[in-house]
Amino acid sequence: MPRELPAVARQIGPVAAGLGVLGLASFAFLSVCGHALGPAELAPLGTLWVLINALGPALFQPLEQEIGRSVAHRAASGQGARPVFLRAALIALGVVLVTGVVLLAVRGPLADGVFHGEHVMVLGLFIGLVGLCAEHLTRGAFAGCGSFARYGSQLAVDGVLRIGSAAVLTMIGVATAGWYGLFLGLAPVVSVLLTAGRLGPAVHPGPHASWGEIGHAVSWLTAGALASQFVVNAAPVAVNVLAGPGDQARAGVFISVLVLARVPLFLFAAIQASFLPGMAALAAVDDRAGFRRRLELVTVGVTALGAAGLVVIVAIGPWLVRLVYGPEFITVRADLWPLAAASGLYMVASVVGQALVSVRGYRSSVAGWACGAATFLAVLLLPLRLELRVGYAFLAASAVAAAVLVVAVQLRLRHPLTPAPVVLDPVPTDRKDSSWT
């Protein structure tokens, strides 16, 4: 296992730096907005922040995962992945168009029911999803070819744009949540324009990739992503929906508390970005010993990260909430610790789920996250105070998902890691792209 540390550190370091900037900027964004708008006005903006960061990964992270896995797998065999990347881009374009039509159709009820009548938030949501679509496509290319410095740079630029826009709006005296939401959506779009550049092996000619092969993988990955994003992001939406007319300030406080309790998830994303391509490369050469060592190392690391976050939240959580968001944001440890514990368990579940995806164990991954999502809905029916009910639902959902996924990966590792089949078509020698045939 010690031999794995240098390689993992080289991969994680640049992404961790970028995520550090993005994470700090995101919290600074919400902190600045909380001071400028107050708890009630922050509630729809906080919901938009959650939805962008939930729907974006749910819809487009499967494409990043499949691009990263395919590029890494093909690179291990000395092949390019242009056919995979182009088909993934077309799938992404179709998803964006469908999403735009749906948001246009439900813009009124969505604005009134979720964003407290702020119709511009719906536009901010669509723009943000377009930006995250482009980010996930390019990040898949970066991760697959090991270009983690560029991966981290894109994250950092996104973060700088978020806090920069909020600071400017605050300085000029904007006190309407809609404008903050619009610029929140624009940040990922601009970050891609500034950082995409050349995508390396992801756009090099390579063996043909059929629509069926990519569609099968992306369909299962999307189902798993939707279920996993439901587990991690249903809590703030549930609070906003279940809160009564006089509870909007409580909803704003809860969403702010949840964001703070999930700080370790930002750091975990640095591990997640490099983990799947690395595991896919090990699976491609059937390195079972290396696969097990890498899985054990990362699982221990995220467990320690989750435990550290829980200790901090229990020790100074209520004070930290007031420090970050302002004196009006009052909470108690009983509301904080379930969210922190759930975040730690969610990270463990995500690591194990990614290991299953790297060996194409798509169905097992979906089953684990689906069990977690069902558990969230079941626990939400308990007759508890609103904050506790939602917090325990998040905790139980993460625990069940982690347990099911751990069992699934243990069963999978009893068998050899069979490399995913790649059709060894000859690489075209002329300048015409034959990958579309």
Residue pairs with C-beta under 8 A, 6 or more apart in sequence:
1 293
1 296
1 297
4 290
4 293
4 294
4 297
5 297
7 278
8 274
8 278
8 294
8 297
8 298
10 148
11 146
11 148
11 274
11 278
12 148
12 270
12 271
12 274
13 148
14 148
14 149
14 151
14 152
14 153
15 148
15 151
15 152
15 155
15 269
15 270
15 273
15 274
16 152
16 267
16 270
17 152
17 156
18 151
18 152
18 153
18 154
18 155
18 156
18 159
18 270
19 152
19 155
19 266
19 267
19 269
19 270
20 266
20 267
21 155
21 156
21 159
21 160
22 155
22 156
22 158
22 159
22 162
22 266
23 159
23 263
23 266
23 267
24 159
25 158
25 159
25 160
25 162
25 163
26 49
26 159
26 162
26 259
26 266
27 259
27 260
27 263
27 324
28 163
28 166
29 49
29 162
29 163
29 166
29 184
30 42
30 45
30 46
30 49
30 256
30 259
30 324
30 325
31 324
31 325
31 326
32 163
32 166
32 167
32 170
33 42
33 45
33 166
33 170
33 177
33 180
34 42
34 252
34 256
34 324
34 325
34 326
34 329
35 170
35 325
35 326
36 169
36 170
36 174
36 175
37 45
37 175
37 177
37 180
38 249
38 252
38 328
39 248
39 249
39 252
39 253
39 256
39 328
39 329
40 248
40 249
40 252
41 175
41 177
41 252
42 177
42 252
42 255
42 256
43 116
43 240
43 248
43 249
43 251
43 252
43 255
44 114
44 115
44 116
44 118
44 121
44 177
44 181
45 121
45 177
45 180
45 181
45 184
46 236
46 252
46 255
46 256
46 259
47 114
47 115
47 236
47 237
47 240
47 255
48 115
48 121
48 124
48 125
48 128
48 181
48 184
48 185
49 184
49 259
50 233
50 236
50 237
50 255
51 114
51 125
51 233
51 237
52 124
52 125
52 128
52 129
52 132
52 184
52 185
53 233
54 229
54 232
54 233
55 125
55 129
55 229
56 128
56 129
56 132
56 133
56 135
56 136
56 188
57 132
57 136
57 225
57 229
58 222
58 225
58 226
58 228
58 229
58 230
59 95
59 99
59 129
59 132
59 133
59 222
59 225
60 92
60 95
60 132
60 133
60 135
60 136
60 137
61 136
61 221
61 225
62 217
62 218
62 221
62 222
62 224
62 225
63 88
63 91
63 92
63 136
63 137
63 140
63 218
64 136
64 137
64 139
64 140
64 143
65 140
65 221
65 276
65 354
65 357
66 84
66 88
66 140
66 214
66 217
66 218
66 221
67 81
67 84
67 85
67 88
67 137
67 140
67 141
67 143
67 144
67 202
68 139
68 140
68 141
68 143
68 144
68 276
68 277
68 280
69 144
69 276
69 277
69 280
69 357
69 358
70 81
70 84
70 144
70 209
71 81
71 84
71 85
71 140
71 141
71 143
71 144
71 145
71 201
71 202
71 277
72 143
72 144
72 145
72 146
72 277
72 278
72 280
72 281
72 284
73 280
73 281
73 283
73 284
73 419
73 420
73 422
74 80
74 81
74 84
74 201
74 206
74 207
74 422
75 81
75 144
75 145
75 201
75 281
76 281
76 284
76 285
77 284
77 422
79 206
79 207
79 422
79 427
80 201
80 202
80 203
80 204
80 205
80 206
80 427
81 144
81 201
81 202
81 203
81 204
81 206
81 209
82 202
82 203
82 204
82 205
82 206
82 433
82 435
83 206
83 207
83 208
83 209
83 435
83 436
84 202
84 206
84 209
84 214
85 137
85 140
85 141
85 199
85 202
85 203
86 435
86 436
87 209
87 211
87 214
88 137
88 140
88 214
88 218
89 137
91 214
91 215
91 218
92 133
92 136
92 137
95 133
96 129
96 130
96 133
99 126
99 129
100 126
103 110
103 122
103 125
103 126
107 119
107 122
108 119
110 122
111 117
111 118
111 119
111 121
111 122
113 241
114 121
114 237
114 240
114 241
115 121
115 122
115 181
116 248
118 177
118 178
118 181
119 178
120 178
120 179
120 181
120 182
121 177
121 178
121 181
123 182
123 185
124 178
124 181
124 182
124 183
124 184
124 185
124 186
125 181
125 185
126 185
127 182
127 185
127 186
127 189
128 184
128 185
128 186
128 187
128 188
129 185
130 189
131 185
131 186
131 187
131 188
131 189
131 190
131 191
131 192
132 188
134 188
134 189
134 192
134 196
135 154
135 158
135 188
135 191
135 192
138 154
138 192
138 195
138 196
138 199
139 151
139 154
139 273
140 202
141 147
141 199
141 200
141 201
141 202
141 203
142 148
142 150
142 151
142 154
142 199
143 151
143 273
143 274
143 276
143 277
144 201
144 202
144 277
145 199
145 200
145 201
145 202
146 277
147 200
148 273
148 274
150 195
150 197
151 273
152 270
153 195
154 191
154 192
154 195
154 196
157 190
157 191
157 194
157 195
158 187
158 188
158 191
161 186
161 187
161 190
161 191
162 183
162 184
162 187
165 180
165 183
165 184
165 186
165 187
166 180
166 183
169 179
169 180
169 183
174 180
205 427
205 428
205 433
205 435
206 427
206 435
207 422
207 423
207 424
207 425
207 427
208 423
208 425
208 434
208 435
208 437
209 423
209 435
210 423
217 360
217 362
220 362
220 363
220 365
220 366
221 357
221 362
223 366
223 370
224 353
224 357
224 362
224 365
224 366
224 369
227 366
227 369
227 370
227 372
227 373
228 349
228 350
228 353
228 369
228 372
228 401
230 369
230 373
230 376
231 346
231 349
231 369
231 372
231 373
231 376
231 394
231 397
231 398
231 401
232 262
232 265
232 346
232 394
232 398
234 373
234 376
234 393
234 394
234 397
235 258
235 339
235 390
235 391
235 393
235 394
236 254
236 255
236 258
238 380
238 390
238 393
239 250
239 251
239 254
239 255
239 386
239 387
239 390
240 251
240 255
242 386
242 390
243 250
243 251
243 386
247 386
249 328
250 386
250 387
252 329
253 321
253 329
253 330
253 331
254 331
254 335
254 386
254 387
254 390
256 321
256 324
256 325
256 329
257 317
257 321
257 329
257 331
257 335
257 336
257 339
258 339
260 313
260 317
260 320
260 321
260 324
261 309
261 313
261 317
261 336
261 339
261 340
261 343
262 339
262 343
263 309
264 305
264 306
264 308
264 309
264 343
264 344
264 347
265 343
265 346
265 347
267 305
268 302
268 305
268 347
268 350
271 298
271 301
271 302
271 351
272 350
272 351
272 354
275 294
275 298
275 351
275 354
276 354
276 357
276 358
278 294
279 291
279 294
279 295
279 354
279 355
279 358
279 359
280 358
282 290
282 291
282 294
282 358
282 417
283 291
283 358
283 359
283 417
283 419
283 420
284 419
284 420
285 419
286 416
286 417
286 418
286 419
287 417
288 413
288 416
288 417
291 355
291 413
291 417
292 413
295 351
295 352
295 355
295 409
298 351
299 348
299 351
299 352
302 344
302 347
302 348
302 350
302 351
303 344
303 347
303 348
305 344
305 347
306 340
306 341
306 343
306 344
306 345
306 347
306 348
307 344
309 340
309 343
309 344
310 337
310 340
310 341
310 344
312 320
312 340
313 320
313 333
313 336
313 337
313 339
313 340
314 333
314 336
314 337
314 340
317 331
317 333
317 336
317 337
317 340
318 330
318 331
318 332
318 333
318 336
321 329
321 330
321 331
321 336
322 329
322 330
334 388
335 387
335 388
335 391
338 388
338 391
338 392
338 394
338 395
339 391
339 394
339 395
341 395
342 391
342 394
342 395
342 397
342 398
342 399
343 398
345 395
345 398
345 399
345 401
345 402
346 398
346 401
346 402
348 402
348 406
349 368
349 369
349 372
349 398
349 401
349 402
349 405
352 368
352 402
352 405
352 406
352 408
352 409
353 365
353 368
353 369
353 401
353 405
355 409
356 362
356 364
356 365
356 405
356 408
356 409
356 412
357 365
359 412
359 417
359 418
360 420
361 408
361 409
361 412
364 405
364 408
364 409
364 411
364 412
365 405
365 408
367 404
367 408
368 401
368 402
368 404
368 405
368 408
369 401
369 405
371 400
371 401
371 404
372 397
372 398
372 400
372 401
372 404
373 397
375 393
375 396
375 397
375 399
375 400
375 401
376 393
376 394
376 396
376 397
377 393
378 396
379 389
379 392
379 393
379 396
379 397
380 389
380 390
380 393
382 389
382 392
382 393
383 389
384 392
428 434
428 435
